[in-house]
């Protein structure tokens, strides 16, 4: 069950893009935490148990796909909804992300209203 406000972790290595996403989601009324790399994001997930993870695939130290696999393998946080954000619009990337357990996928450049709508939809969906 999601908290009120829901807790969201933004894992993005670009400080500029991360700050823009954090500001957008805070303005949307969400409690937002941030991580600049994959290892830090996984550690934060294990500590705060976010209601949703916004995950860039191109992360250092642990890339997004590997982070998604590790998240899904962890019984405590494995059901966390994950919205993958990527500049890679290839169908193979989307297919792999969904196979690994992504809830949704958004390509960059991200439309702010679309991302917020998808986050609210993922948070409202019953747990799988």
N, CA, C and O atoms as a MOPAC input file, in Angstrom:
PM7 MOZYME 1SCF
protein

 N      0.84100 1    -1.17400 1     0.00000 1
 C      0.00000 1     0.00000 1     0.00000 1
 C      0.89000 1     1.24400 1     0.00000 1
 O      1.81300 1     1.35800 1     0.80800 1
 N      0.61000 1     2.15500 1    -0.89600 1
 C      1.41400 1     3.36700 1    -1.02600 1
 C      1.13900 1     4.32300 1     0.12700 1
 O      0.02500 1     4.41800 1     0.64200 1
 N      2.19700 1     5.02500 1     0.50700 1
 C      2.08300 1     6.05900 1     1.53400 1
 C      1.43300 1     7.29300 1     0.93800 1
 O      1.27300 1     7.40300 1    -0.27700 1
 N      1.06700 1     8.20400 1     1.79700 1
 C      0.52000 1     9.46900 1     1.32600 1
 C      1.36500 1    10.59600 1     1.87800 1
 O      1.25800 1    10.83100 1     3.08200 1
 N      2.17700 1    11.30900 1     1.15900 1
 C      2.34600 1    11.15900 1    -0.28700 1
 C      3.21200 1     9.95100 1    -0.62400 1
 O      4.04500 1     9.53200 1     0.18000 1
 N      3.01300 1     9.39800 1    -1.80800 1
 C      3.83200 1     8.26100 1    -2.21900 1
 C      5.31100 1     8.63100 1    -2.28300 1
 O      5.67200 1     9.76400 1    -2.60000 1
 N      6.14800 1     7.65800 1    -1.97700 1
 C      7.60000 1     7.83200 1    -1.97400 1
 C      8.16400 1     7.30100 1    -3.29400 1
 O      7.97500 1     6.13500 1    -3.64300 1
 N      8.85800 1     8.18000 1    -4.01600 1
 C      9.41000 1     7.84100 1    -5.32500 1
 C     10.91700 1     8.05200 1    -5.29600 1
 O     11.40000 1     9.05100 1    -4.76300 1
 N     11.65200 1     7.11600 1    -5.86500 1
 C     13.09800 1     7.24700 1    -6.02500 1
 C     13.39500 1     7.49100 1    -7.49700 1
 O     12.93700 1     6.74100 1    -8.36000 1
 N     14.15700 1     8.53500 1    -7.78300 1
 C     14.59100 1     8.85200 1    -9.14100 1
 C     16.05700 1     8.46200 1    -9.26000 1
 O     16.91300 1     9.04100 1    -8.59000 1
 N     16.34700 1     7.48200 1   -10.11200 1
 C     17.72100 1     7.03300 1   -10.35200 1
 C     18.13000 1     7.50400 1   -11.74100 1
 O     17.71100 1     6.94500 1   -12.75500 1
 N     18.95300 1     8.53900 1   -11.76300 1
 C     19.37000 1     9.18700 1   -13.01300 1
 C     20.78400 1     9.72600 1   -12.81700 1
 O     21.04400 1    10.42000 1   -11.83500 1
 N     21.70100 1     9.41900 1   -13.73300 1
 C     23.07700 1     9.87100 1   -13.56000 1
 C     23.30800 1    11.31800 1   -13.97600 1
 O     24.25000 1    11.94400 1   -13.49000 1
 N     22.49400 1    11.85900 1   -14.84400 1
 C     22.63100 1    13.26300 1   -15.23100 1
 C     22.04500 1    14.14700 1   -14.13300 1
 O     20.84600 1    14.10200 1   -13.85900 1
 N     22.90700 1    14.95100 1   -13.50800 1
 C     22.44700 1    15.81400 1   -12.41900 1
 C     21.35800 1    16.77200 1   -12.89500 1
 O     20.40900 1    17.04100 1   -12.15900 1
 N     21.48100 1    17.28100 1   -14.10000 1
 C     20.49700 1    18.21300 1   -14.64500 1
 C     19.14700 1    17.52800 1   -14.84700 1
 O     18.11400 1    18.04900 1   -14.42700 1
 N     19.15600 1    16.35900 1   -15.49100 1
 C     17.90900 1    15.63300 1   -15.73300 1
 C     17.29800 1    15.13300 1   -14.42400 1
 O     16.07800 1    15.13700 1   -14.25800 1
 N     18.15400 1    14.70300 1   -13.50000 1
 C     17.66000 1    14.23500 1   -12.20000 1
 C     16.98100 1    15.37800 1   -11.44900 1
 O     15.89000 1    15.20000 1   -10.90600 1
 N     17.61700 1    16.54500 1   -11.41600 1
 C     17.03800 1    17.69900 1   -10.71700 1
 C     15.70200 1    18.10900 1   -11.33600 1
 O     14.75600 1    18.42800 1   -10.61500 1
 N     15.62200 1    18.10000 1   -12.65900 1
 C     14.36800 1    18.45500 1   -13.33200 1
 C     13.26400 1    17.46200 1   -12.98500 1
 O     12.12400 1    17.85800 1   -12.74600 1
 N     13.59700 1    16.18200 1   -12.95700 1
 C     12.61300 1    15.14900 1   -12.62500 1
 C     12.18700 1    15.26100 1   -11.16200 1
 O     11.00000 1    15.16000 1   -10.85100 1
 N     13.13700 1    15.46800 1   -10.27800 1
 C     12.84600 1    15.61700 1    -8.85100 1
 C     11.90900 1    16.80400 1    -8.62900 1
 O     10.91700 1    16.68600 1    -7.91100 1
 N     12.22000 1    17.93400 1    -9.23900 1
 C     11.37400 1    19.12400 1    -9.09700 1
 C      9.96200 1    18.86100 1    -9.62600 1
 O      8.97400 1    19.22600 1    -8.98800 1
 N      9.87700 1    18.22500 1   -10.79200 1
 C      8.58900 1    17.91100 1   -11.39100 1
 C      7.74200 1    17.04400 1   -10.45700 1
 O      6.55900 1    17.31300 1   -10.24900 1
 N      8.35800 1    16.00400 1    -9.89900 1
 C      7.60500 1    15.07200 1    -9.06200 1
 C      7.25600 1    15.67300 1    -7.70700 1
 O      6.19200 1    15.38400 1    -7.15900 1
 N      8.12600 1    16.49400 1    -7.16700 1
 C      7.78600 1    17.18900 1    -5.91500 1
 C      6.62100 1    18.14600 1    -6.14300 1
 O      5.72200 1    18.25000 1    -5.30900 1
 N      6.64400 1    18.84700 1    -7.28200 1
 C      5.52900 1    19.73900 1    -7.62100 1
 C      4.22500 1    18.96600 1    -7.79600 1
 O      3.14100 1    19.52200 1    -7.61700 1
 N      4.33200 1    17.68300 1    -8.14600 1
 C      3.15700 1    16.82400 1    -8.30400 1
 C      2.70200 1    16.23400 1    -6.96100 1
 O      1.75800 1    15.44500 1    -6.91700 1
 N      3.37500 1    16.61900 1    -5.87000 1
 C      2.95300 1    16.19500 1    -4.54200 1
 C      3.55000 1    14.89500 1    -4.05400 1
 O      3.04700 1    14.30900 1    -3.09500 1
 N      4.61000 1    14.42900 1    -4.69100 1
 C      5.23700 1    13.17300 1    -4.29200 1
 C      6.43000 1    13.42800 1    -3.37800 1
 O      7.07200 1    14.47500 1    -3.46000 1
 N      6.71900 1    12.47200 1    -2.51400 1
 C      7.94500 1    12.50500 1    -1.71300 1
 C      9.03100 1    11.90100 1    -2.59000 1
 O      8.93900 1    10.73600 1    -2.97600 1
 N     10.05600 1    12.67800 1    -2.90700 1
 C     11.03400 1    12.23700 1    -3.89600 1
 C     12.42600 1    12.11900 1    -3.28200 1
 O     12.88900 1    13.00200 1    -2.56000 1
 N     13.07200 1    11.00400 1    -3.59000 1
 C     14.46200 1    10.75000 1    -3.21300 1
 C     15.22400 1    10.56900 1    -4.51600 1
 O     14.62300 1    10.31400 1    -5.56000 1
 N     16.54400 1    10.70000 1    -4.46200 1
 C     17.30600 1    10.61400 1    -5.70400 1
 C     18.58500 1     9.81300 1    -5.53800 1
 O     19.15900 1     9.72200 1    -4.45300 1
 N     19.01300 1     9.23100 1    -6.66400 1
 C     20.24200 1     8.43800 1    -6.69200 1
 C     20.97100 1     8.70500 1    -8.00100 1
 O     20.35600 1     8.69500 1    -9.06700 1
 N     22.29900 1     8.94900 1    -7.92500 1
 C     23.07400 1     9.24700 1    -9.13000 1
 C     23.64100 1     8.02000 1    -9.84400 1
 O     24.18100 1     8.14300 1   -10.94300 1
 N     23.52500 1     6.84800 1    -9.23800 1
 C     24.05300 1     5.63800 1    -9.87300 1
 C     23.26300 1     4.41900 1    -9.40100 1
 O     22.46800 1     4.49200 1    -8.46400 1
 N     23.50400 1     3.30300 1   -10.07800 1
 C     22.73200 1     2.09800 1    -9.81800 1
 C     22.95800 1     1.46600 1    -8.45600 1
 O     22.00200 1     1.02300 1    -7.81900 1
 N     24.18600 1     1.41700 1    -8.00300 1
 C     24.45800 1     0.81800 1    -6.68700 1
 C     23.79300 1     1.61700 1    -5.57600 1
 O     23.18800 1     1.05400 1    -4.66300 1
 N     23.91600 1     2.94200 1    -5.66800 1
 C     23.29400 1     3.80700 1    -4.66900 1
 C     21.77500 1     3.63600 1    -4.71200 1
 O     21.12700 1     3.58200 1    -3.66700 1
 N     21.21000 1     3.55100 1    -5.91200 1
 C     19.76100 1     3.37600 1    -6.04600 1
 C     19.29700 1     2.07400 1    -5.39600 1
 O     18.28000 1     2.05400 1    -4.70100 1
 N     20.03500 1     0.99000 1    -5.61800 1
 C     19.66100 1    -0.28400 1    -5.01100 1
 C     19.74000 1    -0.20500 1    -3.49300 1
 O     18.84800 1    -0.68800 1    -2.79600 1
 N     20.80700 1     0.40300 1    -2.98100 1
 C     20.93600 1     0.56100 1    -1.52700 1
 C     19.78600 1     1.38600 1    -0.95700 1
 O     19.20900 1     1.02300 1     0.06800 1
 N     19.45000 1     2.49500 1    -1.61800 1
 C     18.35300 1     3.34000 1    -1.15100 1
 C     17.02500 1     2.57800 1    -1.20300 1
 O     16.21200 1     2.69400 1    -0.28700 1
 N     16.80200 1     1.80800 1    -2.25400 1
 C     15.57100 1     1.00200 1    -2.33900 1
 C     15.46200 1     0.06200 1    -1.14600 1
 O     14.38700 1    -0.09900 1    -0.56900 1
 N     16.56500 1    -0.54900 1    -0.78600 1
 C     16.55600 1    -1.49400 1     0.33600 1
 C     16.33100 1    -0.79300 1     1.67800 1
 O     15.86100 1    -1.41400 1     2.63200 1
 N     16.66300 1     0.48800 1     1.75200 1
 C     16.49300 1     1.23800 1     3.00400 1
 C     15.10700 1     1.86200 1     3.10500 1
 O     14.42800 1     1.70700 1     4.12000 1
 N     14.68500 1     2.57000 1     2.05700 1
 C     13.43000 1     3.33600 1     2.16000 1
 C     12.21000 1     2.62400 1     1.58800 1
 O     11.08300 1     3.05500 1     1.83100 1
 N     12.40700 1     1.54200 1     0.83300 1
 C     11.30000 1     0.80500 1     0.21800 1
 C     10.35000 1     1.76300 1    -0.50900 1
 O      9.21400 1     1.95300 1    -0.07500 1
 N     10.80800 1     2.36700 1    -1.61100 1
 C      9.96800 1     3.34600 1    -2.30900 1
 C      8.70300 1     2.70400 1    -2.86800 1
 O      8.64900 1     1.49700 1    -3.10800 1
 N      7.70000 1     3.53100 1    -3.06500 1
 C      6.45700 1     3.06000 1    -3.67800 1
 C      6.61600 1     2.91700 1    -5.18400 1
 O      5.83800 1     2.21600 1    -5.83100 1
 N      7.64500 1     3.59200 1    -5.75400 1
 C      7.89000 1     3.53900 1    -7.18600 1
 C      9.31600 1     3.99700 1    -7.46000 1
 O      9.85300 1     4.85200 1    -6.75700 1
 N      9.91900 1     3.41600 1    -8.49000 1
 C     11.26200 1     3.78400 1    -8.91900 1
 C     11.20100 1     4.29100 1   -10.35100 1
 O     10.67600 1     3.61100 1   -11.23200 1
 N     11.73900 1     5.49000 1   -10.58700 1
 C     11.93600 1     6.01300 1   -11.93600 1
 C     13.39300 1     5.71600 1   -12.26100 1
 O     14.29600 1     6.25700 1   -11.62200 1
 N     13.62600 1     4.85500 1   -13.25500 1
 C     14.94600 1     4.28300 1   -13.49400 1
 C     15.49000 1     4.58700 1   -14.87500 1
 O     14.93600 1     4.14200 1   -15.88000 1
 N     16.57200 1     5.34200 1   -14.92500 1
 C     17.31200 1     5.55800 1   -16.17000 1
 C     18.14600 1     4.30100 1   -16.42800 1
 O     18.75100 1     3.75800 1   -15.50300 1
 N     18.18100 1     3.84400 1   -17.66300 1
 C     18.94400 1     2.63000 1   -17.96000 1
 C     20.44200 1     2.86300 1   -18.01900 1
 O     21.21400 1     1.93400 1   -17.78000 1
 N     20.87500 1     4.07700 1   -18.33000 1
 C     22.29400 1     4.34700 1   -18.51100 1
 C     22.99200 1     4.79800 1   -17.24600 1
 O     23.66000 1     5.83200 1   -17.24300 1
 N     22.85200 1     4.04800 1   -16.18300 1
 C     23.46900 1     4.41600 1   -14.91100 1
 C     24.87800 1     3.84500 1   -14.77800 1
 O     25.15000 1     2.74800 1   -15.26600 1
 N     25.78000 1     4.58500 1   -14.11600 1
 C     27.10100 1     4.03000 1   -13.80600 1
 C     27.02500 1     3.10600 1   -12.58300 1
 O     26.02700 1     3.08500 1   -11.86400 1
 N     28.08200 1     2.35900 1   -12.37300 1
 C     28.29900 1     1.45700 1   -11.24200 1
 C     27.36700 1     0.24600 1   -11.22400 1
 O     27.75300 1    -0.80800 1   -10.71800 1
 N     26.18400 1     0.36500 1   -11.74700 1
 C     25.25300 1    -0.75700 1   -11.90800 1
 C     24.22100 1    -0.24300 1   -12.89800 1
 O     23.41300 1     0.62200 1   -12.56300 1
 N     24.24500 1    -0.77100 1   -14.11400 1
 C     23.34700 1    -0.20400 1   -15.12100 1
 C     21.88700 1    -0.51700 1   -14.79100 1
 O     21.59100 1    -1.36400 1   -13.94800 1
 N     21.00000 1     0.17700 1   -15.46700 1
 C     19.57300 1     0.06700 1   -15.16700 1
 C     19.01100 1    -1.33300 1   -15.29600 1
 O     18.21900 1    -1.75500 1   -14.45300 1
 N     19.40000 1    -2.06600 1   -16.32800 1
 C     18.89000 1    -3.43700 1   -16.49400 1
 C     19.36800 1    -4.33100 1   -15.35400 1
 O     18.59300 1    -5.12400 1   -14.81900 1
 N     20.63300 1    -4.20700 1   -14.98200 1
 C     21.14700 1    -5.01400 1   -13.87500 1
 C     20.46800 1    -4.63300 1   -12.56100 1
 O     20.16600 1    -5.49700 1   -11.73800 1
 N     20.23200 1    -3.34200 1   -12.37100 1
 C     19.51600 1    -2.89400 1   -11.17900 1
 C     18.10600 1    -3.46300 1   -11.15600 1
 O     17.63000 1    -3.90200 1   -10.10900 1
 N     17.44200 1    -3.45800 1   -12.28700 1
 C     16.09000 1    -4.01300 1   -12.37000 1
 C     16.08800 1    -5.49600 1   -12.00900 1
 O     15.19900 1    -5.95800 1   -11.29300 1
 N     17.06800 1    -6.23700 1   -12.49500 1
 C     17.16900 1    -7.66900 1   -12.16300 1
 C     17.37400 1    -7.87200 1   -10.65700 1
 O     16.71600 1    -8.71000 1   -10.04000 1
 N     18.28300 1    -7.10600 1   -10.08400 1
 C     18.56800 1    -7.23500 1    -8.64700 1
 C     17.35200 1    -6.83800 1    -7.81200 1
 O     17.06200 1    -7.46100 1    -6.79000 1
 N     16.66000 1    -5.82000 1    -8.24500 1
 C     15.45600 1    -5.39300 1    -7.54000 1
 C     14.41700 1    -6.51100 1    -7.55800 1
 O     13.82700 1    -6.82800 1    -6.52500 1
 N     14.19400 1    -7.10200 1    -8.71100 1
 C     13.17800 1    -8.15800 1    -8.84000 1
 C     13.56600 1    -9.41800 1    -8.06500 1
 O     12.69400 1   -10.18300 1    -7.65500 1
 N     14.85300 1    -9.63700 1    -7.86500 1
 C     15.31800 1   -10.80900 1    -7.11500 1
 C     15.24600 1   -10.62500 1    -5.60100 1
 O     15.41000 1   -11.58800 1    -4.85200 1
 N     15.00400 1    -9.39800 1    -5.14600 1
 C     14.96300 1    -9.10000 1    -3.71000 1
 C     13.52500 1    -9.18400 1    -3.22500 1
 O     12.69300 1    -8.37000 1    -3.62800 1
 N     13.21900 1   -10.14100 1    -2.37800 1
 C     11.82400 1   -10.36800 1    -1.97200 1
 C     11.21700 1    -9.20100 1    -1.20300 1
 O      9.99500 1    -9.05700 1    -1.17000 1
 N     12.04500 1    -8.37100 1    -0.58800 1
 C     11.52100 1    -7.23000 1     0.18100 1
 C     11.09200 1    -6.07100 1    -0.70300 1
 O     10.16300 1    -5.34000 1    -0.35800 1
 N     11.75200 1    -5.89500 1    -1.82900 1
 C     11.46000 1    -4.75400 1    -2.69500 1
 C     11.15200 1    -5.17000 1    -4.13300 1
 O     11.02500 1    -4.31700 1    -5.01200 1
 N     11.03500 1    -6.44500 1    -4.36900 1
 C     10.87900 1    -6.97400 1    -5.71500 1
 C      9.59700 1    -6.61300 1    -6.42000 1
 O      9.50500 1    -6.75600 1    -7.63900 1
 N      8.60000 1    -6.14800 1    -5.68700 1
 C      7.32100 1    -5.80300 1    -6.30900 1
 C      7.17100 1    -4.29800 1    -6.52100 1
 O      6.09500 1    -3.82600 1    -6.88900 1
 N      8.24500 1    -3.54600 1    -6.29200 1
 C      8.22000 1    -2.10300 1    -6.48800 1
 C      7.96600 1    -1.78700 1    -7.96300 1
 O      8.68900 1    -2.28700 1    -8.82500 1
 N      6.95700 1    -0.97100 1    -8.27300 1
 C      6.76000 1    -0.58000 1    -9.67300 1
 C      7.96100 1     0.22100 1   -10.16600 1
 O      8.51400 1     1.04600 1    -9.43900 1
 N      8.35800 1    -0.03600 1   -11.42000 1
 C      9.51700 1     0.63200 1   -11.99900 1
 C      9.13800 1     1.21200 1   -13.36000 1
 O      8.69100 1     0.49600 1   -14.25600 1
 N      9.32400 1     2.51400 1   -13.49100 1
 C      9.15300 1     3.16300 1   -14.77800 1
 C     10.55100 1     3.42000 1   -15.32400 1
 O     11.31100 1     4.21700 1   -14.77400 1
 N     10.87000 1     2.74100 1   -16.39700 1
 C     12.17000 1     2.87100 1   -17.03400 1
 C     12.14100 1     4.10000 1   -17.93900 1
 O     11.18800 1     4.32300 1   -18.68500 1
 N     13.20500 1     4.88700 1   -17.85500 1
 C     13.37600 1     6.06200 1   -18.70000 1
 C     14.66300 1     5.85400 1   -19.49000 1
 O     15.71900 1     5.59100 1   -18.91400 1
 N     14.56600 1     5.97500 1   -20.81800 1
 C     15.73500 1     5.71400 1   -21.64900 1
 C     15.70800 1     6.53300 1   -22.93400 1
 O     14.64200 1     6.86800 1   -23.45100 1
 N     16.87900 1     6.84600 1   -23.43200 1
 C     16.99800 1     7.50400 1   -24.73200 1
 C     16.99500 1     6.46300 1   -25.85300 1
 O     16.90300 1     6.81600 1   -27.02800 1
 N     17.09400 1     5.19700 1   -25.49600 1
 C     17.15200 1     4.09900 1   -26.46000 1
 C     15.73100 1     3.68000 1   -26.83900 1
 O     15.04000 1     3.02400 1   -26.06100 1
 N     15.30800 1     4.06300 1   -28.03400 1
 C     13.93800 1     3.79200 1   -28.47200 1
 C     13.79600 1     2.46800 1   -29.23000 1
 O     12.74200 1     2.19500 1   -29.80500 1
 N     14.83300 1     1.65800 1   -29.23300 1
 C     14.75700 1     0.37700 1   -29.95000 1
 C     13.75700 1    -0.56300 1   -29.27000 1
 O     13.66000 1    -0.59300 1   -28.04300 1
 N     13.03500 1    -1.31100 1   -30.05700 1
 C     12.04500 1    -2.23700 1   -29.50900 1
 C     12.70900 1    -3.31200 1   -28.65000 1
 O     12.10000 1    -3.80400 1   -27.70000 1
 N     13.94800 1    -3.68000 1   -28.97200 1
 C     14.65600 1    -4.69800 1   -28.19100 1
 C     14.90000 1    -4.21800 1   -26.75800 1
 O     14.84100 1    -5.00300 1   -25.81200 1
 N     15.17300 1    -2.92800 1   -26.61300 1
 C     15.40000 1    -2.37100 1   -25.28000 1
 C     14.11300 1    -2.43500 1   -24.46500 1
 O     14.12700 1    -2.84600 1   -23.30400 1
 N     13.00800 1    -2.03100 1   -25.06900 1
 C     11.71800 1    -2.09200 1   -24.37500 1
 C     11.36600 1    -3.53700 1   -24.03000 1
 O     10.92000 1    -3.82100 1   -22.91900 1
 N     11.56100 1    -4.43400 1   -24.96600 1
 C     11.25200 1    -5.84800 1   -24.73300 1
 C     12.06000 1    -6.39700 1   -23.55500 1
 O     11.51600 1    -7.09200 1   -22.69700 1
 N     13.34700 1    -6.08900 1   -23.51500 1
 C     14.19400 1    -6.55500 1   -22.42000 1
 C     13.76900 1    -5.94000 1   -21.09500 1
 O     13.71300 1    -6.63200 1   -20.07800 1
 N     13.47000 1    -4.64900 1   -21.10100 1
 C     13.04800 1    -3.97300 1   -19.87100 1
 C     11.78000 1    -4.60800 1   -19.30900 1
 O     11.68700 1    -4.85600 1   -18.10700 1
 N     10.81200 1    -4.87100 1   -20.16900 1
 C      9.56900 1    -5.48800 1   -19.69200 1
 C      9.80600 1    -6.93300 1   -19.25300 1
 O      9.21900 1    -7.38700 1   -18.27100 1
 N     10.65500 1    -7.64900 1   -19.97100 1
 C     10.99900 1    -9.01500 1   -19.56700 1
 C     11.62800 1    -9.02900 1   -18.17700 1
 O     11.35700 1    -9.92100 1   -17.37200 1
 N     12.47000 1    -8.03300 1   -17.90200 1
 C     13.14900 1    -7.95500 1   -16.60700 1
 C     12.25100 1    -7.41500 1   -15.49800 1
 O     12.65700 1    -7.39800 1   -14.33600 1
 N     11.03800 1    -6.97400 1   -15.83500 1
 C     10.09000 1    -6.58400 1   -14.80100 1
 C      9.69800 1    -5.13000 1   -14.73800 1
 O      9.08300 1    -4.70300 1   -13.76000 1
 N     10.03900 1    -4.34500 1   -15.76000 1
 C      9.61600 1    -2.94900 1   -15.77900 1
 C      8.09100 1    -2.87200 1   -15.81900 1
 O      7.42900 1    -3.69300 1   -16.45400 1
 N      7.56000 1    -1.89000 1   -15.14400 1
 C      6.11900 1    -1.64900 1   -15.14000 1
 C      5.71700 1    -0.85400 1   -16.37300 1
 O      4.66400 1    -1.08700 1   -16.96500 1
 N      6.57600 1     0.09000 1   -16.75000 1
 C      6.29800 1     0.97600 1   -17.87400 1
 C      7.63900 1     1.46500 1   -18.41300 1
 O      8.67700 1     1.29400 1   -17.77400 1
 N      7.60300 1     2.07300 1   -19.59600 1
 C      8.81700 1     2.59200 1   -20.20800 1
 C      8.49600 1     3.90200 1   -20.90500 1
 O      7.49700 1     4.01500 1   -21.61500 1
 N      9.35900 1     4.89400 1   -20.69300 1
 C      9.21600 1     6.21600 1   -21.29700 1
 C     10.53200 1     6.54500 1   -21.99100 1
 O     11.60300 1     6.34600 1   -21.41800 1
 N     10.45700 1     7.04900 1   -23.22000 1
 C     11.67800 1     7.42800 1   -23.91900 1
 C     11.95500 1     8.91900 1   -23.73400 1
 O     11.05000 1     9.74100 1   -23.59400 1
 N     13.26000 1     9.22500 1   -23.73900 1
 C     13.71000 1    10.61200 1   -23.63300 1
 C     13.68600 1    11.23300 1   -25.02400 1
 O     13.92900 1    10.52500 1   -26.00100 1
 N     13.40600 1    12.51500 1   -25.15100 1
 C     13.11200 1    13.43400 1   -24.05400 1
 C     11.73800 1    13.13900 1   -23.46000 1
 O     10.78400 1    12.82900 1   -24.17300 1
 N     11.66700 1    13.24200 1   -22.15400 1
 C     10.46100 1    12.88100 1   -21.41700 1
 C      9.45600 1    14.03000 1   -21.44800 1
 O      9.80600 1    15.18400 1   -21.20100 1
 N      8.21600 1    13.70000 1   -21.75100 1
 C      7.12800 1    14.66600 1   -21.63700 1
 C      6.69200 1    14.67400 1   -20.17300 1
 O      6.25900 1    13.64800 1   -19.64800 1
 N      6.80400 1    15.82100 1   -19.51700 1
 C      6.56500 1    15.92400 1   -18.07600 1
 C      5.17000 1    15.45300 1   -17.67900 1
 O      5.02900 1    14.66800 1   -16.74100 1
 N      4.15200 1    15.91500 1   -18.36800 1
 C      2.78000 1    15.54200 1   -18.01900 1
 C      2.56100 1    14.04200 1   -18.20000 1
 O      1.88100 1    13.40700 1   -17.39200 1
 N      3.13600 1    13.47900 1   -19.25800 1
 C      3.01000 1    12.04500 1   -19.51000 1
 C      3.68000 1    11.23900 1   -18.39700 1
 O      3.11600 1    10.25300 1   -17.92300 1
 N      4.87500 1    11.65200 1   -17.97900 1
 C      5.57200 1    10.93400 1   -16.91100 1
 C      4.77000 1    10.97700 1   -15.61400 1
 O      4.61100 1     9.95100 1   -14.95200 1
 N      4.27000 1    12.13900 1   -15.24900 1
 C      3.48000 1    12.24800 1   -14.00800 1
 C      2.23500 1    11.37100 1   -14.10000 1
 O      1.88500 1    10.69500 1   -13.13300 1
 N      1.56600 1    11.37300 1   -15.24400 1
 C      0.36700 1    10.53600 1   -15.41800 1
 C      0.71000 1     9.05300 1   -15.28900 1
 O     -0.02600 1     8.30200 1   -14.64800 1
 N      1.81000 1     8.63000 1   -15.88700 1
 C      2.21200 1     7.22100 1   -15.81300 1
 C      2.59300 1     6.82300 1   -14.37700 1
 O      2.32000 1     5.70400 1   -13.94200 1
 N      3.21600 1     7.74000 1   -13.66200 1
 C      3.56100 1     7.46500 1   -12.26600 1
 C      2.30200 1     7.29100 1   -11.43700 1
 O      2.19400 1     6.34200 1   -10.65900 1
 N      1.35700 1     8.19300 1   -11.59700 1
 C      0.10600 1     8.07000 1   -10.83600 1
 C     -0.65300 1     6.78700 1   -11.21100 1
 O     -1.25800 1     6.14700 1   -10.35100 1
 N     -0.61600 1     6.42400 1   -12.47900 1
 C     -1.26300 1     5.18700 1   -12.90700 1
 C     -0.58900 1     3.96600 1   -12.27400 1
 O     -1.26700 1     3.05700 1   -11.79500 1
 N      0.74100 1     3.95200 1   -12.27600 1
 C      1.46700 1     2.81700 1   -11.69600 1
 C      1.23500 1     2.73300 1   -10.19400 1
 O      1.12300 1     1.63600 1    -9.64600 1
 N      1.16300 1     3.87800 1    -9.52300 1
 C      0.92500 1     3.88000 1    -8.07700 1
 C     -0.49000 1     3.42900 1    -7.72800 1
 O     -0.71800 1     2.85200 1    -6.66500 1
 N     -1.43400 1     3.69100 1    -8.62100 1
 C     -2.82600 1     3.32500 1    -8.36100 1
 C     -3.13400 1     1.86400 1    -8.68900 1
 O     -4.12800 1     1.31100 1    -8.21900 1
 N     -2.27800 1     1.24700 1    -9.49400 1
 C     -2.51400 1    -0.14300 1    -9.90700 1
 C     -2.31400 1    -1.08300 1    -8.71500 1
 O     -1.42100 1    -0.87800 1    -7.89300 1
 N     -3.15900 1    -2.11500 1    -8.63600 1
 C     -2.96100 1    -3.10000 1    -7.55100 1
 C     -1.63600 1    -3.82300 1    -7.72300 1
 O     -1.18000 1    -4.04400 1    -8.84400 1
 N     -1.03500 1    -4.18300 1    -6.62800 1
 C      0.24000 1    -4.90700 1    -6.66200 1
 C      0.05200 1    -6.24000 1    -7.36200 1
 O     -0.95600 1    -6.92500 1    -7.18700 1
 N      1.05200 1    -6.58600 1    -8.15900 1
 C      0.97900 1    -7.85800 1    -8.92100 1
 C      1.19300 1    -9.03800 1    -8.02400 1
 O      1.16600 1   -10.17800 1    -8.48700 1

